[in-house]
């Protein structure tokens, strides 16, 4: 009787684990898209409500269609802004807008930091940003990070690296680590692969990764990183 109960419990546990493995990626994907769509809807809802006020007999008055219209409206606005800023006049106007923001003490710090972070995250592999491994939270345990820039120690001139270490599952929060450049292990991961590993807790990723191969990345005066010379 006990053996039969034990086999039944093990079977139930295996079935639950199989269900978690099957549903887990779908659930994480659902959470990510729910968050993104929710933010897009929140941004466009005020405009939809305003249209519903002026057009009470239109589609805008239906609550179930308002979030859809809000998402579409936000995407259209983002598209228009992207197209305008890609033009010469748009770039000049946006540059003037940024120069105005830089004159605001607190806003300038926040905006500049976020802008640099987004530019770094969208940078190509051959640019200054690289996917690396660093010892975090303790030595011997590696974490995926993004090498954002290099600098040097004011006292010794030792090259240092600024590495952004995102939190798994929730990469919107991260730790900024300043560490010696020689302790950074460069990988061959792309940004897409690295973000997939971070957002899925490592469930999605390549079969192999450069774990023990260290890269010596030369630091330049402006904080960018030169092409690495890999040391075996």
C-alpha positions as CSV (number, residue, x, y, z in Angstrom):
1,X,0.0,0.0,0.0
2,X,2.8,2.4,0.9
3,X,4.7,1.6,-2.3
4,X,1.6,2.2,-4.3
5,X,1.1,5.6,-2.6
6,X,4.7,6.5,-3.1
7,X,4.6,5.7,-6.8
8,X,1.4,7.7,-7.2
9,X,3.0,10.8,-5.5
10,X,6.1,10.5,-7.7
11,X,3.9,10.3,-10.7
12,X,2.0,13.4,-9.6
13,X,5.2,15.3,-9.0
14,X,6.5,14.4,-12.4
15,X,3.3,15.5,-14.0
16,X,3.3,18.8,-12.2
17,X,6.9,19.4,-13.1
18,X,6.2,18.6,-16.7
19,X,3.3,21.1,-16.6
20,X,5.5,23.8,-15.1
21,X,8.1,23.2,-17.8
22,X,5.4,23.4,-20.5
23,X,3.5,26.4,-19.1
24,X,6.4,28.3,-17.6
25,X,7.7,29.9,-20.8
26,X,4.2,30.7,-21.9
27,X,3.4,32.3,-18.6
28,X,6.6,34.4,-18.6
29,X,5.8,35.5,-22.2
30,X,2.3,36.4,-21.1
31,X,3.6,38.5,-18.2
32,X,6.0,40.4,-20.5
33,X,3.5,41.1,-23.2
34,X,0.8,42.0,-20.6
35,X,3.2,44.5,-19.1
36,X,4.1,46.1,-22.4
37,X,0.5,46.2,-23.7
38,X,-0.7,47.6,-20.4
39,X,1.8,50.4,-20.6
40,X,0.9,51.2,-24.2
41,X,-2.8,51.2,-23.3
42,X,-2.2,53.5,-20.2
43,X,-0.3,56.0,-22.4
44,X,-3.1,56.2,-25.0
45,X,-6.2,56.0,-22.8
46,X,-6.3,59.7,-22.0
47,X,-6.5,60.6,-25.7
48,X,-9.2,57.9,-26.3
49,X,-11.3,59.2,-23.4
50,X,-10.9,62.7,-24.8
51,X,-12.2,61.5,-28.2
52,X,-15.1,59.7,-26.5
53,X,-16.1,63.0,-24.9
54,X,-16.3,64.7,-28.3
55,X,-17.7,61.7,-30.1
56,X,-20.1,60.1,-27.7
57,X,-21.8,58.1,-30.5
58,X,-18.7,56.6,-31.9
59,X,-16.7,53.4,-31.1
60,X,-14.8,55.3,-28.4
61,X,-17.7,54.9,-26.0
62,X,-17.3,51.1,-25.7
63,X,-15.1,50.2,-22.8
64,X,-13.9,46.9,-24.4
65,X,-12.5,48.7,-27.4
66,X,-10.9,51.6,-25.7
67,X,-7.7,49.7,-24.7
68,X,-7.3,48.4,-28.2
69,X,-7.6,51.9,-29.6
70,X,-5.3,53.3,-27.0
71,X,-2.6,50.7,-27.9
72,X,-3.0,51.5,-31.7
73,X,-2.9,55.2,-31.0
74,X,0.3,54.9,-28.9
75,X,2.0,52.8,-31.6
76,X,1.0,55.4,-34.3
77,X,2.4,58.2,-32.1
78,X,5.7,56.3,-31.6
79,X,5.9,55.6,-35.3
80,X,5.4,59.2,-36.2
81,X,7.9,60.4,-33.6
82,X,10.5,57.9,-35.0
83,X,9.9,59.0,-38.6
84,X,10.1,62.7,-37.7
85,X,13.3,62.3,-35.6
86,X,14.9,60.3,-38.4
87,X,14.7,63.4,-40.7
88,X,17.2,66.2,-40.6
89,X,14.7,68.8,-39.3
90,X,13.4,66.3,-36.8
91,X,16.9,65.6,-35.5
92,X,17.6,69.3,-35.2
93,X,14.4,69.9,-33.3
94,X,15.0,66.9,-31.0
95,X,18.5,68.1,-30.4
96,X,17.1,71.5,-29.3
97,X,14.7,69.7,-27.1
98,X,17.5,67.7,-25.5
99,X,19.5,70.8,-24.9
100,X,16.6,72.3,-23.1
101,X,16.3,69.2,-20.9
102,X,20.0,69.4,-20.1
103,X,19.5,72.8,-18.4
104,X,17.1,71.3,-15.9
105,X,19.2,70.1,-12.9
106,X,17.5,66.9,-11.8
107,X,15.7,66.1,-15.1
108,X,19.0,66.3,-17.0
109,X,20.7,63.6,-14.8
110,X,17.8,61.2,-15.1
111,X,17.1,61.7,-18.8
112,X,20.8,61.5,-19.8
113,X,21.3,58.3,-17.8
114,X,18.3,56.6,-19.3
115,X,19.2,57.8,-22.8
116,X,22.7,56.5,-22.4
117,X,21.4,53.2,-21.1
118,X,19.0,52.7,-24.0
119,X,21.7,53.6,-26.5
120,X,24.0,51.1,-24.9
121,X,21.4,48.3,-24.9
122,X,20.6,48.9,-28.6
123,X,24.2,49.1,-29.6
124,X,25.6,46.5,-32.0
125,X,28.2,43.9,-31.0
126,X,31.0,45.7,-32.6
127,X,30.2,48.9,-30.7
128,X,31.3,49.7,-27.2
129,X,28.7,47.5,-25.5
130,X,29.5,43.8,-25.0
131,X,27.9,40.9,-23.2
132,X,30.2,39.7,-20.4
133,X,30.4,37.6,-17.3
134,X,31.5,38.9,-13.9
135,X,31.9,37.5,-10.4
136,X,28.6,38.4,-8.8
137,X,27.2,38.3,-6.1
138,X,30.4,36.5,-4.8
139,X,33.6,35.3,-6.4
140,X,33.2,32.0,-8.3
141,X,29.5,32.7,-9.2
142,X,29.2,34.3,-12.6
143,X,26.4,36.7,-13.7
144,X,25.6,38.0,-17.1
145,X,26.3,41.7,-17.5
146,X,26.6,44.4,-20.1
147,X,29.9,46.2,-20.4
148,X,28.8,49.8,-20.9
149,X,32.1,51.6,-20.8
150,X,35.7,51.6,-19.6
151,X,37.5,54.1,-17.4
152,X,40.7,54.2,-15.3
153,X,41.6,54.5,-11.6
154,X,42.5,58.1,-10.8
155,X,45.4,56.9,-8.5
156,X,47.0,54.0,-10.3
157,X,45.7,54.3,-13.9
158,X,44.4,50.8,-13.7
159,X,41.8,50.1,-16.4
160,X,38.3,49.6,-14.9
161,X,35.0,48.4,-16.4
162,X,31.5,49.6,-15.8
163,X,29.2,46.6,-16.0
164,X,25.4,46.6,-15.7
165,X,24.2,43.4,-14.2
166,X,20.4,43.0,-14.7
167,X,18.2,41.0,-12.4
168,X,16.8,37.7,-13.8
169,X,13.2,37.7,-14.8
170,X,12.9,41.4,-14.1
171,X,15.7,43.1,-16.1
172,X,14.1,46.6,-15.4
173,X,16.2,46.7,-12.2
174,X,20.0,46.1,-12.2
175,X,23.2,46.5,-10.4
176,X,26.0,48.7,-11.6
177,X,29.4,47.1,-10.9
178,X,32.8,48.9,-11.2
179,X,35.6,46.3,-11.3
180,X,39.1,45.8,-12.8
181,X,38.9,45.2,-16.5
182,X,40.9,42.0,-16.3
183,X,38.2,40.4,-14.2
184,X,35.7,40.7,-17.0
185,X,35.1,37.6,-19.1
186,X,33.8,38.5,-22.6
187,X,31.3,36.2,-24.2
188,X,30.1,35.6,-27.8
189,X,26.5,36.1,-26.8
190,X,24.4,38.6,-28.7
191,X,22.2,41.1,-27.0
192,X,19.1,39.0,-27.9
193,X,20.6,35.8,-26.5
194,X,21.6,37.5,-23.3
195,X,18.2,39.2,-22.7
196,X,16.5,35.9,-23.5
197,X,18.6,34.1,-20.8
198,X,17.9,36.9,-18.3
199,X,14.2,37.1,-18.8
200,X,13.6,33.3,-18.8
201,X,15.9,32.6,-15.9
202,X,18.4,30.8,-18.1
203,X,15.7,28.4,-19.6
204,X,16.3,29.9,-23.1
205,X,19.8,30.3,-24.3
206,X,22.7,28.8,-26.3
207,X,24.1,25.3,-25.6
208,X,27.6,26.6,-25.0
209,X,29.0,29.8,-23.6
210,X,32.5,31.2,-23.1
211,X,32.9,30.8,-19.4
212,X,36.6,30.5,-18.7
213,X,38.1,32.4,-21.7
214,X,39.1,35.9,-20.6
215,X,39.3,38.9,-22.9
216,X,41.7,41.8,-22.5
217,X,39.7,44.8,-23.7
218,X,41.8,47.9,-24.3
219,X,40.4,51.1,-22.7
220,X,40.5,54.3,-24.6
221,X,40.6,57.8,-23.3
222,X,36.9,58.5,-24.1
223,X,35.6,55.5,-22.2
224,X,34.9,53.3,-25.3
225,X,36.3,49.8,-25.7
226,X,38.6,48.8,-28.4
227,X,38.4,45.4,-30.1
228,X,39.4,42.6,-27.7
229,X,42.6,40.5,-27.8
230,X,41.4,37.1,-26.5
231,X,43.8,35.4,-24.1
232,X,43.4,31.6,-23.6
